Amino acid sequence: VRWMMYWIVFALFMATATESFTDLLISWLPFYYEMKMAFVIWLLSPYTRGASLLYRKFVHPMLSRKEKEIDTFIVQARERGCEAMVRFGRRGLNIAATAAIQAATKVPG
């Protein structure tokens, strides 16, 4: 659970527009990258449990509030994924059948 909390918080930290935005705006500050590294160590440290703290204070409440929306999105994504697999499967079979027919008609005799 601890590692799950860490990776979720770390991914949110690295993937958000905030991190990219701050890199562009304040990376010229002295010790910016050192502070960023200290933050990651604080997240990782078993003594400070920074990732657990941030996860429990911010991430978990947000996920709990949006749980129904997330579940709806997952169901829709699953349905769209199945439809896409069927559509691409049919297209692939049609291409393979066409190629087989063309190859059979080109064979002499």
N, CA, C and O atoms as a GROMACS GRO file, in nm:
protein
  436
    1VAL      N    1   0.084  -0.119   0.000
    1VAL     CA    2   0.000   0.000   0.000
    1VAL      C    3   0.088   0.125   0.000
    1VAL      O    4   0.058   0.223  -0.067
    2ARG      N    5   0.196   0.119   0.076
    2ARG     CA    6   0.287   0.234   0.084
    2ARG      C    7   0.344   0.269  -0.053
    2ARG      O    8   0.351   0.386  -0.090
    3TRP      N    9   0.385   0.165  -0.127
    3TRP     CA   10   0.444   0.190  -0.259
    3TRP      C   11   0.338   0.238  -0.358
    3TRP      O   12   0.367   0.320  -0.445
    4MET      N   13   0.217   0.187  -0.344
    4MET     CA   14   0.110   0.233  -0.431
    4MET      C   15   0.085   0.382  -0.408
    4MET      O   16   0.072   0.459  -0.503
    5MET      N   17   0.080   0.422  -0.282
    5MET     CA   18   0.061   0.564  -0.250
    5MET      C   19   0.175   0.648  -0.307
    5MET      O   20   0.153   0.755  -0.364
    6TYR      N   21   0.298   0.598  -0.291
    6TYR     CA   22   0.414   0.672  -0.342
    6TYR      C   23   0.404   0.690  -0.492
    6TYR      O   24   0.420   0.801  -0.542
    7TRP      N   25   0.378   0.581  -0.567
    7TRP     CA   26   0.378   0.590  -0.712
    7TRP      C   27   0.263   0.675  -0.765
    7TRP      O   28   0.278   0.742  -0.867
    8ILE      N   29   0.150   0.673  -0.698
    8ILE     CA   30   0.040   0.758  -0.740
    8ILE      C   31   0.075   0.904  -0.719
    8ILE      O   32   0.056   0.987  -0.808
    9VAL      N   33   0.126   0.937  -0.602
    9VAL     CA   34   0.163   1.076  -0.574
    9VAL      C   35   0.277   1.120  -0.665
    9VAL      O   36   0.275   1.231  -0.718
   10PHE      N   37   0.376   1.034  -0.683
   10PHE     CA   38   0.489   1.069  -0.770
   10PHE      C   39   0.443   1.090  -0.914
   10PHE      O   40   0.487   1.184  -0.980
   11ALA      N   41   0.355   1.003  -0.963
   11ALA     CA   42   0.304   1.018  -1.100
   11ALA      C   43   0.226   1.147  -1.114
   11ALA      O   44   0.239   1.216  -1.216
   12LEU      N   45   0.146   1.181  -1.016
   12LEU     CA   46   0.073   1.307  -1.022
   12LEU      C   47   0.169   1.425  -1.020
   12LEU      O   48   0.146   1.524  -1.090
   13PHE      N   49   0.273   1.416  -0.943
   13PHE     CA   50   0.373   1.522  -0.934
   13PHE      C   51   0.447   1.540  -1.066
   13PHE      O   52   0.469   1.652  -1.112
   14MET      N   53   0.486   1.428  -1.128
   14MET     CA   54   0.565   1.435  -1.251
   14MET      C   55   0.480   1.461  -1.374
   14MET      O   56   0.527   1.525  -1.469
   15ALA      N   57   0.357   1.414  -1.377
   15ALA     CA   58   0.278   1.420  -1.499
   15ALA      C   59   0.190   1.544  -1.509
   15ALA      O   60   0.140   1.577  -1.617
   16THR      N   61   0.172   1.612  -1.401
   16THR     CA   62   0.081   1.727  -1.406
   16THR      C   63   0.144   1.844  -1.478
   16THR      O   64   0.266   1.853  -1.492
   17ALA      N   65   0.059   1.930  -1.524
   17ALA     CA   66   0.106   2.052  -1.591
   17ALA      C   67   0.179   2.141  -1.491
   17ALA      O   68   0.262   2.223  -1.530
   18THR      N   69   0.148   2.126  -1.364
   18THR     CA   70   0.211   2.208  -1.262
   18THR      C   71   0.362   2.188  -1.261
   18THR      O   72   0.438   2.285  -1.255
   19GLU      N   73   0.405   2.063  -1.267
   19GLU     CA   74   0.548   2.035  -1.263
   19GLU      C   75   0.618   2.092  -1.386
   19GLU      O   76   0.726   2.151  -1.374
   20SER      N   77   0.560   2.074  -1.502
   20SER     CA   78   0.620   2.130  -1.625
   20SER      C   79   0.619   2.281  -1.621
   20SER      O   80   0.715   2.347  -1.661
   21PHE      N   81   0.509   2.335  -1.571
   21PHE     CA   82   0.495   2.480  -1.561
   21PHE      C   83   0.599   2.538  -1.466
   21PHE      O   84   0.662   2.639  -1.497
   22THR      N   85   0.617   2.476  -1.350
   22THR     CA   86   0.715   2.527  -1.254
   22THR      C   87   0.856   2.511  -1.305
   22THR      O   88   0.942   2.595  -1.278
   23ASP      N   89   0.882   2.402  -1.380
   23ASP     CA   90   1.016   2.386  -1.438
   23ASP      C   91   1.048   2.503  -1.530
   23ASP      O   92   1.160   2.554  -1.529
   24LEU      N   93   0.952   2.546  -1.609
   24LEU     CA   94   0.976   2.657  -1.701
   24LEU      C   95   0.992   2.790  -1.629
   24LEU      O   96   1.077   2.871  -1.664
   25LEU      N   97   0.909   2.810  -1.527
   25LEU     CA   98   0.908   2.942  -1.462
   25LEU      C   99   1.015   2.962  -1.355
   25LEU      O  100   1.078   3.068  -1.349
   26ILE      N  101   1.036   2.861  -1.272
   26ILE     CA  102   1.124   2.885  -1.158
   26ILE      C  103   1.249   2.798  -1.155
   26ILE      O  104   1.317   2.790  -1.053
   27SER      N  105   1.279   2.734  -1.265
   27SER     CA  106   1.398   2.650  -1.266
   27SER      C  107   1.526   2.733  -1.256
   27SER      O  108   1.633   2.679  -1.227
   28TRP      N  109   1.517   2.861  -1.280
   28TRP     CA  110   1.634   2.948  -1.269
   28TRP      C  111   1.668   2.980  -1.124
   28TRP      O  112   1.777   3.031  -1.095
   29LEU      N  113   1.576   2.952  -1.031
   29LEU     CA  114   1.603   2.980  -0.890
   29LEU      C  115   1.717   2.892  -0.840
   29LEU      O  116   1.729   2.775  -0.879
   30PRO      N  117   1.800   2.948  -0.755
   30PRO     CA  118   1.908   2.864  -0.698
   30PRO      C  119   1.849   2.748  -0.618
   30PRO      O  120   1.751   2.764  -0.545
   31PHE      N  121   1.908   2.635  -0.633
   31PHE     CA  122   1.871   2.513  -0.560
   31PHE      C  123   1.731   2.461  -0.595
   31PHE      O  124   1.673   2.385  -0.518
   32TYR      N  125   1.677   2.501  -0.710
   32TYR     CA  126   1.545   2.451  -0.750
   32TYR      C  127   1.547   2.299  -0.765
   32TYR      O  128   1.462   2.229  -0.709
   33TYR      N  129   1.643   2.249  -0.841
   33TYR     CA  130   1.648   2.104  -0.864
   33TYR      C  131   1.684   2.027  -0.737
   33TYR      O  132   1.641   1.913  -0.719
   34GLU      N  133   1.761   2.088  -0.652
   34GLU     CA  134   1.792   2.024  -0.524
   34GLU      C  135   1.668   2.015  -0.436
   34GLU      O  136   1.646   1.915  -0.369
   35MET      N  137   1.585   2.122  -0.437
   35MET     CA  138   1.460   2.119  -0.361
   35MET      C  139   1.364   2.016  -0.418
   35MET      O  140   1.292   1.948  -0.344
   36LYS      N  141   1.363   2.005  -0.549
   36LYS     CA  142   1.278   1.906  -0.614
   36LYS      C  143   1.322   1.765  -0.575
   36LYS      O  144   1.239   1.678  -0.547
   37MET      N  145   1.452   1.743  -0.574
   37MET     CA  146   1.505   1.613  -0.534
   37MET      C  147   1.476   1.587  -0.386
   37MET      O  148   1.443   1.474  -0.349
   38ALA      N  149   1.487   1.688  -0.302
   38ALA     CA  150   1.456   1.672  -0.160
   38ALA      C  151   1.308   1.637  -0.142
   38ALA      O  152   1.273   1.558  -0.054
   39PHE      N  153   1.221   1.695  -0.225
   39PHE     CA  154   1.079   1.664  -0.218
   39PHE      C  155   1.054   1.516  -0.252
   39PHE      O  156   0.975   1.450  -0.184
   40VAL      N  157   1.120   1.466  -0.355
   40VAL     CA  158   1.104   1.325  -0.393
   40VAL      C  159   1.156   1.234  -0.282
   40VAL      O  160   1.095   1.131  -0.253
   41ILE      N  161   1.268   1.272  -0.221
   41ILE     CA  162   1.321   1.193  -0.109
   41ILE      C  163   1.224   1.198   0.009
   41ILE      O  164   1.203   1.097   0.076
   42TRP      N  165   1.164   1.315   0.033
   42TRP     CA  166   1.065   1.328   0.140
   42TRP      C  167   0.946   1.237   0.112
   42TRP      O  168   0.893   1.173   0.203
   43LEU      N  169   0.903   1.231  -0.015
   43LEU     CA  170   0.793   1.140  -0.051
   43LEU      C  171   0.830   0.995  -0.023
   43LEU      O  172   0.748   0.918   0.028
   44LEU      N  173   0.953   0.960  -0.055
   44LEU     CA  174   0.999   0.821  -0.049
   44LEU      C  175   1.034   0.774   0.092
   44LEU      O  176   1.022   0.655   0.122
   45SER      N  177   1.077   0.863   0.175
   45SER     CA  178   1.132   0.827   0.305
   45SER      C  179   1.031   0.754   0.394
   45SER      O  180   0.917   0.799   0.409
   46PRO      N  181   1.072   0.640   0.452
   46PRO     CA  182   0.982   0.570   0.544
   46PRO      C  183   0.966   0.644   0.677
   46PRO      O  184   0.874   0.616   0.753
   47TYR      N  185   1.057   0.738   0.704
   47TYR     CA  186   1.048   0.814   0.829
   47TYR      C  187   0.948   0.928   0.819
   47TYR      O  188   0.872   0.952   0.914
   48THR      N  189   0.947   0.997   0.706
   48THR     CA  190   0.855   1.110   0.690
   48THR      C  191   0.719   1.067   0.635
   48THR      O  192   0.617   1.131   0.663
   49ARG      N  193   0.717   0.959   0.557
   49ARG     CA  194   0.595   0.909   0.495
   49ARG      C  195   0.519   1.020   0.422
   49ARG      O  196   0.398   1.035   0.436
   50GLY      N  197   0.595   1.096   0.345
   50GLY     CA  198   0.537   1.209   0.273
   50GLY      C  199   0.432   1.168   0.172
   50GLY      O  200   0.328   1.232   0.162
   51ALA      N  201   0.458   1.062   0.098
   51ALA     CA  202   0.362   1.017  -0.002
   51ALA      C  203   0.231   0.973   0.065
   51ALA      O  204   0.123   1.002   0.014
   52SER      N  205   0.241   0.903   0.177
   52SER     CA  206   0.120   0.860   0.249
   52SER      C  207   0.041   0.980   0.298
   52SER      O  208  -0.081   0.982   0.290
   53LEU      N  209   0.112   1.078   0.349
   53LEU     CA  210   0.047   1.199   0.399
   53LEU      C  211  -0.028   1.269   0.287
   53LEU      O  212  -0.146   1.301   0.302
   54LEU      N  213   0.040   1.294   0.174
   54LEU     CA  214  -0.024   1.362   0.062
   54LEU      C  215  -0.139   1.280   0.003
   54LEU      O  216  -0.243   1.335  -0.034
   55TYR      N  217  -0.119   1.149  -0.005
   55TYR     CA  218  -0.224   1.063  -0.059
   55TYR      C  219  -0.348   1.069   0.028
   55TYR      O  220  -0.459   1.086  -0.022
   56ARG      N  221  -0.330   1.056   0.158
   56ARG     CA  222  -0.446   1.053   0.249
   56ARG      C  223  -0.514   1.189   0.262
   56ARG      O  224  -0.636   1.196   0.279
   57LYS      N  225  -0.436   1.296   0.253
   57LYS     CA  226  -0.493   1.432   0.268
   57LYS      C  227  -0.559   1.483   0.141
   57LYS      O  228  -0.660   1.552   0.148
   58PHE      N  229  -0.502   1.450   0.022
   58PHE     CA  230  -0.548   1.513  -0.101
   58PHE      C  231  -0.600   1.414  -0.205
   58PHE      O  232  -0.711   1.430  -0.256
   59VAL      N  233  -0.521   1.313  -0.236
   59VAL     CA  234  -0.554   1.224  -0.348
   59VAL      C  235  -0.676   1.136  -0.315
   59VAL      O  236  -0.770   1.131  -0.394
   60HIS      N  237  -0.674   1.069  -0.202
   60HIS     CA  238  -0.784   0.979  -0.168
   60HIS      C  239  -0.919   1.052  -0.158
   60HIS      O  240  -1.018   1.003  -0.212
   61PRO      N  241  -0.927   1.168  -0.091
   61PRO     CA  242  -1.056   1.238  -0.088
   61PRO      C  243  -1.104   1.278  -0.228
   61PRO      O  244  -1.224   1.270  -0.256
   62MET      N  245  -1.013   1.321  -0.316
   62MET     CA  246  -1.052   1.358  -0.451
   62MET      C  247  -1.103   1.235  -0.527
   62MET      O  248  -1.205   1.242  -0.596
   63LEU      N  249  -1.032   1.122  -0.515
   63LEU     CA  250  -1.076   1.000  -0.582
   63LEU      C  251  -1.210   0.952  -0.527
   63LEU      O  252  -1.293   0.903  -0.602
   64SER      N  253  -1.230   0.966  -0.399
   64SER     CA  254  -1.358   0.926  -0.338
   64SER      C  255  -1.473   1.011  -0.390
   64SER      O  256  -1.581   0.959  -0.417
   65ARG      N  257  -1.451   1.141  -0.404
   65ARG     CA  258  -1.555   1.230  -0.455
   65ARG      C  259  -1.590   1.198  -0.600
   65ARG      O  260  -1.706   1.211  -0.641
   66LYS      N  261  -1.493   1.156  -0.678
   66LYS     CA  262  -1.513   1.133  -0.821
   66LYS      C  263  -1.526   0.984  -0.856
   66LYS      O  264  -1.511   0.946  -0.972
   67GLU      N  265  -1.554   0.901  -0.757
   67GLU     CA  266  -1.557   0.756  -0.779
   67GLU      C  267  -1.660   0.715  -0.884
   67GLU      O  268  -1.631   0.631  -0.969
   68LYS      N  269  -1.780   0.773  -0.879
   68LYS     CA  270  -1.884   0.735  -0.975
   68LYS      C  271  -1.844   0.776  -1.116
   68LYS      O  272  -1.867   0.700  -1.211
   69GLU      N  273  -1.786   0.894  -1.132
   69GLU     CA  274  -1.741   0.938  -1.264
   69GLU      C  275  -1.630   0.847  -1.318
   69GLU      O  276  -1.629   0.813  -1.436
   70ILE      N  277  -1.539   0.808  -1.231
   70ILE     CA  278  -1.430   0.719  -1.271
   70ILE      C  279  -1.485   0.583  -1.313
   70ILE      O  280  -1.444   0.528  -1.415
   71ASP      N  281  -1.579   0.528  -1.235
   71ASP     CA  282  -1.640   0.399  -1.270
   71ASP      C  283  -1.713   0.407  -1.403
   71ASP      O  284  -1.703   0.315  -1.485
   72THR      N  285  -1.787   0.516  -1.426
   72THR     CA  286  -1.857   0.534  -1.554
   72THR      C  287  -1.759   0.540  -1.669
   72THR      O  288  -1.781   0.480  -1.773
   73PHE      N  289  -1.649   0.612  -1.650
   73PHE     CA  290  -1.548   0.622  -1.754
   73PHE      C  291  -1.486   0.486  -1.785
   73PHE      O  292  -1.463   0.453  -1.901
   74ILE      N  293  -1.460   0.406  -1.682
   74ILE     CA  294  -1.401   0.274  -1.702
   74ILE      C  295  -1.496   0.184  -1.780
   74ILE      O  296  -1.453   0.111  -1.870
   75VAL      N  297  -1.626   0.188  -1.747
   75VAL     CA  298  -1.725   0.107  -1.819
   75VAL      C  299  -1.731   0.150  -1.965
   75VAL      O  300  -1.733   0.066  -2.055
   76GLN      N  301  -1.734   0.281  -1.989
   76GLN     CA  302  -1.739   0.332  -2.127
   76GLN      C  303  -1.613   0.294  -2.203
   76GLN      O  304  -1.620   0.255  -2.320
   77ALA      N  305  -1.498   0.303  -2.139
   77ALA     CA  306  -1.372   0.267  -2.205
   77ALA      C  307  -1.369   0.119  -2.238
   77ALA      O  308  -1.321   0.081  -2.345
   78ARG      N  309  -1.420   0.035  -2.150
   78ARG     CA  310  -1.425  -0.109  -2.176
   78ARG      C  311  -1.516  -0.137  -2.296
   78ARG      O  312  -1.481  -0.215  -2.384
   79GLU      N  313  -1.632  -0.073  -2.298
   79GLU     CA  314  -1.725  -0.093  -2.410
   79GLU      C  315  -1.663  -0.048  -2.542
   79GLU      O  316  -1.670  -0.118  -2.642
   80ARG      N  317  -1.602   0.070  -2.541
   80ARG     CA  318  -1.538   0.122  -2.662
   80ARG      C  319  -1.422   0.033  -2.704
   80ARG      O  320  -1.399   0.013  -2.823
   81GLY      N  321  -1.348  -0.020  -2.607
   81GLY     CA  322  -1.237  -0.109  -2.638
   81GLY      C  323  -1.285  -0.237  -2.704
   81GLY      O  324  -1.224  -0.285  -2.800
   82CYS      N  325  -1.394  -0.294  -2.651
   82CYS     CA  326  -1.449  -0.416  -2.711
   82CYS      C  327  -1.499  -0.388  -2.852
   82CYS      O  328  -1.476  -0.467  -2.943
   83GLU      N  329  -1.568  -0.277  -2.870
   83GLU     CA  330  -1.618  -0.241  -3.003
   83GLU      C  331  -1.502  -0.222  -3.101
   83GLU      O  332  -1.510  -0.265  -3.216
   84ALA      N  333  -1.397  -0.158  -3.056
   84ALA     CA  334  -1.280  -0.136  -3.143
   84ALA      C  335  -1.214  -0.269  -3.179
   84ALA      O  336  -1.173  -0.289  -3.293
   85MET      N  337  -1.203  -0.359  -3.082
   85MET     CA  338  -1.141  -0.490  -3.110
   85MET      C  339  -1.223  -0.566  -3.214
   85MET      O  340  -1.167  -0.627  -3.305
   86VAL      N  341  -1.355  -0.564  -3.201
   86VAL     CA  342  -1.442  -0.633  -3.298
   86VAL      C  343  -1.426  -0.567  -3.435
   86VAL      O  344  -1.412  -0.637  -3.536
   87ARG      N  345  -1.430  -0.435  -3.440
   87ARG     CA  346  -1.418  -0.363  -3.567
   87ARG      C  347  -1.284  -0.392  -3.634
   87ARG      O  348  -1.280  -0.421  -3.754
   88PHE      N  349  -1.174  -0.383  -3.559
   88PHE     CA  350  -1.042  -0.410  -3.617
   88PHE      C  351  -1.026  -0.557  -3.652
   88PHE      O  352  -0.958  -0.591  -3.750
   89GLY      N  353  -1.086  -0.645  -3.573
   89GLY     CA  354  -1.081  -0.787  -3.603
   89GLY      C  355  -1.150  -0.818  -3.735
   89GLY      O  356  -1.098  -0.892  -3.818
   90ARG      N  357  -1.268  -0.759  -3.754
   90ARG     CA  358  -1.340  -0.778  -3.881
   90ARG      C  359  -1.260  -0.723  -3.998
   90ARG      O  360  -1.249  -0.786  -4.103
   91ARG      N  361  -1.205  -0.604  -3.978
   91ARG     CA  362  -1.125  -0.543  -4.084
   91ARG      C  363  -1.004  -0.629  -4.116
   91ARG      O  364  -0.970  -0.648  -4.234
   92GLY      N  365  -0.938  -0.681  -4.015
   92GLY     CA  366  -0.822  -0.769  -4.036
   92GLY      C  367  -0.860  -0.896  -4.109
   92GLY      O  368  -0.788  -0.941  -4.199
   93LEU      N  369  -0.973  -0.955  -4.069
   93LEU     CA  370  -1.020  -1.076  -4.139
   93LEU      C  371  -1.054  -1.047  -4.284
   93LEU      O  372  -1.025  -1.127  -4.372
   94ASN      N  373  -1.117  -0.932  -4.310
   94ASN     CA  374  -1.149  -0.895  -4.448
   94ASN      C  375  -1.023  -0.876  -4.530
   94ASN      O  376  -1.016  -0.920  -4.645
   95ILE      N  377  -0.924  -0.812  -4.473
   95ILE     CA  378  -0.797  -0.792  -4.544
   95ILE      C  379  -0.729  -0.926  -4.571
   95ILE      O  380  -0.679  -0.950  -4.681
   96ALA      N  381  -0.728  -1.012  -4.470
   96ALA     CA  382  -0.666  -1.145  -4.487
   96ALA      C  383  -0.740  -1.228  -4.592
   96ALA      O  384  -0.678  -1.296  -4.674
   97ALA      N  385  -0.873  -1.221  -4.590
   97ALA     CA  386  -0.952  -1.297  -4.688
   97ALA      C  387  -0.928  -1.244  -4.828
   97ALA      O  388  -0.913  -1.321  -4.923
   98THR      N  389  -0.925  -1.112  -4.842
   98THR     CA  390  -0.899  -1.051  -4.973
   98THR      C  391  -0.761  -1.089  -5.023
   98THR      O  392  -0.744  -1.122  -5.141
   99ALA      N  393  -0.662  -1.085  -4.935
   99ALA     CA  394  -0.526  -1.123  -4.975
   99ALA      C  395  -0.519  -1.270  -5.015
   99ALA      O  396  -0.451  -1.305  -5.111
  100ALA      N  397  -0.590  -1.355  -4.942
  100ALA     CA  398  -0.590  -1.498  -4.975
  100ALA      C  399  -0.657  -1.523  -5.110
  100ALA      O  400  -0.609  -1.604  -5.190
  101ILE      N  401  -0.768  -1.454  -5.137
  101ILE     CA  402  -0.838  -1.469  -5.265
  101ILE      C  403  -0.750  -1.419  -5.378
  101ILE      O  404  -0.741  -1.483  -5.483
  102GLN      N  405  -0.686  -1.303  -5.359
  102GLN     CA  406  -0.598  -1.249  -5.463
  102GLN      C  407  -0.480  -1.342  -5.488
  102GLN      O  408  -0.442  -1.363  -5.603
  103ALA      N  409  -0.425  -1.398  -5.384
  103ALA     CA  410  -0.313  -1.491  -5.401
  103ALA      C  411  -0.359  -1.617  -5.472
  103ALA      O  412  -0.285  -1.671  -5.555
  104ALA      N  413  -0.477  -1.664  -5.442
  104ALA     CA  414  -0.528  -1.786  -5.505
  104ALA      C  415  -0.558  -1.764  -5.652
  104ALA      O  416  -0.540  -1.855  -5.734
  105THR      N  417  -0.604  -1.645  -5.686
  105THR     CA  418  -0.637  -1.619  -5.826
  105THR      C  419  -0.513  -1.594  -5.909
  105THR      O  420  -0.518  -1.610  -6.031
  106LYS      N  421  -0.403  -1.554  -5.848
  106LYS     CA  422  -0.278  -1.528  -5.921
  106LYS      C  423  -0.198  -1.654  -5.946
  106LYS      O  424  -0.109  -1.655  -6.032
  107VAL      N  425  -0.228  -1.761  -5.874
  107VAL     CA  426  -0.153  -1.886  -5.890
  107VAL      C  427  -0.196  -1.951  -6.022
  107VAL      O  428  -0.314  -1.977  -6.042
  108PRO      N  429  -0.100  -1.978  -6.111
  108PRO     CA  430  -0.137  -2.041  -6.238
  108PRO      C  431  -0.182  -2.186  -6.217
  108PRO      O  432  -0.129  -2.258  -6.132
  109GLY      N  433  -0.280  -2.227  -6.297
  109GLY     CA  434  -0.326  -2.365  -6.297
  109GLY      C  435  -0.418  -2.389  -6.184
  109GLY      O  436  -0.468  -2.500  -6.167
   0.00000   0.00000   0.00000
